[in-house]
Amino acid sequence: MDRPRIICHMHMSLDGKIVGDYLPTEIGMASQREFHALAWGPDRYYRDHKGWLSGRISSEDNFTHYRKPELDDAAPPVPEGDHIAVPDAPMHYFSVDPSGSLAWTQNSIDYFDTRAHVVEILSGRAGNAYKAFLRAQGISYLIAGDDSLDLEKTVTKIGEIYGVEELILGGGGGLNWSFIRAGLCDELSIVLTPAADGAKAAQSLFEADERYSSPVPTGFTLDGTRVLDDGSVWLRYTVDGPIT
Ligand SMILES: NC(=O)c1ccc[n+]([C@@H]2O[C@H](COP(=O)([O-])OP(=O)(O)OC[C@H]3O[C@@H](n4cnc5c(N)ncnc54)[C@H](OP(=O)(O)O)[C@@H]3O)[C@@H](O)[C@H]2O)c1
């Protein structure tokens, strides 16, 4: 089976930031609700996916809050391979965490009114104790790659195991750019909120990280624009790839 079509769906401020003080404002929240509705609402535009991929820092910032997992180094060996704890969840949060470091305390996350089952995306670096920690909480995991995460294998596995032809790439900027650079992002969908906060250090839509990706001029073709009910602008692009 080919990999699913990958859509990077992101909420962004007018100054190109994906996190910051503009988010919890009235304008920021109204825009986030529109953003959520497009990919997760009952009448959503993106209908053929069963979840979204997020980077390790996004999971720490929003869900696990930089706690350390309490691991049992004496845990009995877990069976080899992937672990599907909940086979029929309607929605999944695919948490990219190659070394196995996130301190989950439950097997689902809530995002507005969407509940998603947590699926950790691990590499061969994740140890037995961490996998046992996930199993004990009913958290699923997929293993893709040995020393480092194999992004193509990750998305192909997700397509095969969950039977989906569409997958949402949900940030943050570091993970987004790795997918763009790997040629694994087909569409960019941005909800541009009519707000900004001017913060310098906040992450932007794309962030090259020398451990994983490099900066390079990249082109996009505009496929659609729509003004949403709250005044946000929804922009859709095809990802064309490197340009000179
Ligand atoms: N506005 C929105 O729509 C939106 C959506 C999602 C997230 N966000 C925000 O984005 C912020 C985080 O963005 P971020 O760019 O700092 O981090 P990120 O993309 O969430 O996570 C990056 C981390 O993921 C891990 N990773 C593993 N393989 C990777 C690969 N091939 N390429 C890139 N990363 C890989 C690395 O963890 P290790 O360091 O452990 O190796 C890396 O440091 C958060 O504040 C979050 O709230 C906003």
Ligand as a Chemical Component Dictionary entry (heavy atoms), coordinates in Angstrom:
data_LIG
# 
_chem_comp.id                   LIG 
_chem_comp.type                 NON-POLYMER 
_chem_comp.pdbx_formal_charge   0 
_chem_comp.three_letter_code    LIG 
# 
loop_
_chem_comp_atom.comp_id 
_chem_comp_atom.atom_id 
_chem_comp_atom.alt_atom_id 
_chem_comp_atom.type_symbol 
_chem_comp_atom.charge 
_chem_comp_atom.model_Cartn_x 
_chem_comp_atom.model_Cartn_y 
_chem_comp_atom.model_Cartn_z 
_chem_comp_atom.pdbx_ordinal 
LIG N1  N1  N 0  -0.625 26.412 15.976 1  
LIG C1  C1  C 0  -0.700 25.133 15.718 2  
LIG O1  O1  O 0  -1.491 24.702 14.845 3  
LIG C2  C2  C 0  0.196  24.178 16.462 4  
LIG C3  C3  C 0  0.088  22.813 16.217 5  
LIG C4  C4  C 0  0.977  21.956 16.869 6  
LIG C5  C5  C 0  1.923  22.455 17.746 7  
LIG N2  N2  N 1  1.990  23.784 17.979 8  
LIG C6  C6  C 0  3.021  24.320 18.911 9  
LIG O2  O2  O 0  4.313  24.065 18.352 10 
LIG C7  C7  C 0  5.253  24.082 19.428 11 
LIG C8  C8  C 0  6.304  22.999 19.238 12 
LIG O3  O3  O 0  6.947  23.109 17.986 13 
LIG P1  P1  P 0  8.489  22.659 17.820 14 
LIG O4  O4  O 0  8.866  22.956 16.426 15 
LIG O5  O5  O -1 9.288  23.274 18.919 16 
LIG O6  O6  O 0  8.503  21.106 18.140 17 
LIG P2  P2  P 0  7.746  19.809 17.535 18 
LIG O7  O7  O 0  7.783  19.849 16.060 19 
LIG O8  O8  O 0  6.436  19.647 18.226 20 
LIG O9  O9  O 0  8.683  18.648 18.095 21 
LIG C9  C9  C 0  9.990  18.514 17.634 22 
LIG C10 C10 C 0  10.612 17.317 18.326 23 
LIG O10 O10 O 0  10.066 16.124 17.791 24 
LIG C11 C11 C 0  11.058 15.111 17.818 25 
LIG N3  N3  N 0  11.347 14.564 16.480 26 
LIG C12 C12 C 0  11.577 13.267 16.229 27 
LIG N4  N4  N 0  11.851 13.046 14.961 28 
LIG C13 C13 C 0  11.810 14.250 14.358 29 
LIG C14 C14 C 0  12.033 14.666 13.042 30 
LIG N5  N5  N 0  12.331 13.810 12.049 31 
LIG N6  N6  N 0  11.948 15.977 12.768 32 
LIG C15 C15 C 0  11.621 16.857 13.728 33 
LIG N7  N7  N 0  11.405 16.507 15.013 34 
LIG C16 C16 C 0  11.490 15.217 15.320 35 
LIG C17 C17 C 0  12.324 15.743 18.366 36 
LIG O11 O11 O 0  12.344 15.405 19.734 37 
LIG P3  P3  P 0  13.722 15.134 20.508 38 
LIG O12 O12 O 0  14.224 16.526 20.837 39 
LIG O13 O13 O 0  13.304 14.331 21.664 40 
LIG O14 O14 O 0  14.647 14.412 19.549 41 
LIG C18 C18 C 0  12.102 17.224 18.149 42 
LIG O15 O15 O 0  12.795 18.026 19.080 43 
LIG C19 C19 C 0  4.457  23.858 20.694 44 
LIG O16 O16 O 0  4.508  25.015 21.495 45 
LIG C20 C20 C 0  3.043  23.586 20.217 46 
LIG O17 O17 O 0  2.058  24.060 21.111 47 
LIG C21 C21 C 0  1.147  24.663 17.357 48 
# 
loop_
_chem_comp_bond.comp_id 
_chem_comp_bond.atom_id_1 
_chem_comp_bond.atom_id_2 
_chem_comp_bond.value_order 
_chem_comp_bond.pdbx_ordinal 
LIG N1  C1  SING 1  
LIG C1  O1  DOUB 2  
LIG C1  C2  SING 3  
LIG C2  C3  SING 4  
LIG C2  C21 DOUB 5  
LIG C3  C4  DOUB 6  
LIG C4  C5  SING 7  
LIG C5  N2  DOUB 8  
LIG N2  C6  SING 9  
LIG N2  C21 SING 10 
LIG C6  O2  SING 11 
LIG C6  C20 SING 12 
LIG O2  C7  SING 13 
LIG C7  C8  SING 14 
LIG C7  C19 SING 15 
LIG C8  O3  SING 16 
LIG O3  P1  SING 17 
LIG P1  O4  DOUB 18 
LIG P1  O5  SING 19 
LIG P1  O6  SING 20 
LIG O6  P2  SING 21 
LIG P2  O7  DOUB 22 
LIG P2  O8  SING 23 
LIG P2  O9  SING 24 
LIG O9  C9  SING 25 
LIG C9  C10 SING 26 
LIG C10 O10 SING 27 
LIG C10 C18 SING 28 
LIG O10 C11 SING 29 
LIG C11 N3  SING 30 
LIG C11 C17 SING 31 
LIG N3  C12 SING 32 
LIG N3  C16 SING 33 
LIG C12 N4  DOUB 34 
LIG N4  C13 SING 35 
LIG C13 C14 SING 36 
LIG C13 C16 DOUB 37 
LIG C14 N5  SING 38 
LIG C14 N6  DOUB 39 
LIG N6  C15 SING 40 
LIG C15 N7  DOUB 41 
LIG N7  C16 SING 42 
LIG C17 O11 SING 43 
LIG C17 C18 SING 44 
LIG O11 P3  SING 45 
LIG P3  O12 DOUB 46 
LIG P3  O13 SING 47 
LIG P3  O14 SING 48 
LIG C18 O15 SING 49 
LIG C19 O16 SING 50 
LIG C19 C20 SING 51 
LIG C20 O17 SING 52 
# 
